């Protein structure tokens, strides 16, 4: 019997998303794949020549938006913890480097990119994670970012998903990038950069 979770079509993507959501809803942290409005906002600033790492790409909704901005497949890396999503991503984006791994170990998974990444685009459910996990994820991401690089994060909560104490301990500042009102559910996007 065929496994629909790895089919490149929308039904396969949705099936894989729903199976992962049912098995571990806190890890998925979303009720539906991200929409186009959120994708455009999250990919703001990305373009041709930019080196981008996406963490928690799920079925690739934001990945498509990043590529639509002109980022080449060879300049995009995806890091996903859920094995079902990894298979979907490899099928949908065969020219993109896809790593099965955890966001807290970005510097190990992508050691060759240290200091060269322009954007880290995150769909991780940061608001649901403990402060120690947020600190580990941000520290790993910022070890990859070049000077002036940015970490983009969306949240369904109206507040910044990372507290002031965690930001200050890492020397990071947060700014509100925008609101994707047409996303289901509506989402708030934040940009994190070195203070």
C-alpha positions in Angstrom: 0.0 0.0 0.0 1.3 3.5 -0.9 2.3 5.9 1.8 0.4 9.1 1.0 2.5 11.1 3.5 5.4 11.3 1.0 3.4 12.2 -2.1 4.4 15.6 -3.4 0.8 16.7 -4.0 -1.3 18.7 -1.6 -3.1 15.6 -0.3 0.1 13.9 0.7 1.4 17.1 2.4 -1.8 17.6 4.3 -1.9 13.9 5.2 1.6 14.0 6.6 0.9 17.2 8.5 -2.3 15.7 10.1 -0.5 12.5 11.1 2.3 14.4 12.7 -0.1 16.8 14.4 -2.1 13.8 15.8 1.0 12.0 17.1 2.7 15.0 18.7 0.7 18.3 18.6 3.1 20.2 20.9 6.0 19.5 18.5 4.0 20.6 15.5 2.7 23.6 17.3 0.3 24.6 14.4 -3.3 23.7 13.6 -2.8 24.1 9.8 0.1 24.5 7.4 1.2 28.2 7.0 -0.5 30.3 4.3 0.8 32.5 1.5 0.4 35.7 3.4 2.5 34.4 6.3 5.1 33.0 3.9 5.6 36.3 2.2 6.1 38.1 5.6 8.4 35.4 6.9 10.6 35.6 3.8 10.8 39.4 3.8 14.3 40.5 3.0 15.3 37.1 1.5 16.3 37.1 -2.2 18.8 36.1 -4.8 22.2 35.4 -3.3 20.9 35.1 0.3 21.9 32.0 2.3 18.8 30.8 4.3 18.3 28.1 6.9 14.7 27.1 7.7 14.0 25.3 10.9 10.8 23.4 11.4 9.7 23.6 7.8 7.0 20.9 8.2 5.6 20.2 4.8 7.3 23.2 3.1 4.7 25.9 3.0 7.2 28.6 4.0 9.9 26.9 1.9 8.0 27.6 -1.2 7.7 31.3 -0.2 11.4 31.5 0.4 12.2 30.0 -3.1 9.6 32.4 -4.6 11.6 35.3 -3.3 14.5 34.2 -5.5 16.6 32.2 -3.0 18.3 29.5 -5.0 17.8 25.8 -3.9 21.6 25.6 -3.4 21.4 28.5 -0.9 18.6 27.0 1.2 18.9 24.4 4.0 16.0 22.8 5.8 16.3 21.3 9.3 13.4 19.2 10.4 13.0 16.9 13.4 9.9 14.9 12.2 10.9 12.1 9.9 7.6 12.1 8.0 8.1 15.8 7.1 11.7 15.1 6.1 10.5 12.6 3.5 7.9 15.1 2.2 10.5 17.9 1.9 13.0 15.7 0.1 10.2 14.8 -2.4 9.0 18.3 -2.9 12.4 20.1 -3.0 15.0 17.6 -4.2 17.5 20.3 -4.9 17.4 21.7 -1.4 19.7 20.4 1.4 17.4 18.8 3.9 18.7 17.6 7.3 16.9 15.3 9.7 17.8 16.8 13.0 17.0 19.1 16.0 17.1 22.9 15.9 19.2 23.0 19.1 22.0 21.3 17.2 22.1 23.6 14.2 25.8 24.4 14.6 26.5 20.6 14.5 24.2 19.9 11.5 25.4 22.9 9.5 28.9 23.5 10.7 30.0 24.4 7.2 27.6 27.4 7.3 28.9 29.0 10.5 28.9 32.8 10.1 27.6 32.6 6.5 23.8 32.5 6.9 21.7 35.6 6.2 18.4 34.4 7.5 17.1 31.7 9.8 13.4 31.3 9.2 11.7 29.5 12.1 8.3 27.8 12.3 9.2 26.2 15.7 6.5 26.6 18.4 8.8 28.8 20.5 6.0 30.2 22.6 5.3 26.6 23.9 8.9 25.8 24.8 10.7 26.4 28.1 13.2 29.2 28.3 16.2 26.8 28.3 15.1 25.3 25.0 14.5 28.8 23.5 17.9 29.9 24.6 19.5 26.7 23.0 17.7 27.2 19.7 18.5 30.9 19.4 22.2 30.4 20.4 22.5 27.6 17.8 20.9 29.8 15.1 23.0 32.9 15.9 26.1 30.8 15.7 25.3 30.4 12.0 24.2 33.9 11.2 26.5 36.4 9.5 26.9 39.9 10.8 23.6 41.7 10.2 21.8 38.4 9.8 18.3 37.9 11.1 16.1 35.2 12.7 12.5 35.4 11.7 9.9 33.7 14.0 6.1 33.6 13.8 3.7 33.1 16.7 -0.1 32.8 17.1 0.2 34.7 20.4 0.1 38.5 20.2 3.4 38.7 22.2 7.0 38.1 21.4 7.6 34.4 21.9 11.0 35.0 23.7 11.2 36.8 27.0 13.3 39.9 27.7 15.6 38.0 30.1 16.5 35.3 27.4 17.0 38.0 24.8 19.3 40.0 27.0 21.3 37.0 28.1 22.1 36.3 24.4 22.6 39.9 23.4 19.6 39.8 21.0 16.9 42.4 20.3 13.4 41.6 19.0 11.3 43.8 16.7 7.8 43.3 15.4 8.0 42.5 11.6 4.3 42.3 10.8 0.9 40.7 11.2 -0.4 38.0 8.7 -4.1 38.6 9.2 -5.1 36.4 6.3 -3.2 33.3 7.7 -5.4 30.7 9.4 -5.0 31.3 12.3 -3.7 34.9 12.1 0.0 35.1 12.9 2.5 37.7 14.3 6.1 37.7 12.9 9.1 38.9 14.9 12.7 39.6 13.7 15.6 38.8 16.1 19.0 40.3 15.5 22.2 41.0 17.5 21.6 44.0 19.8 
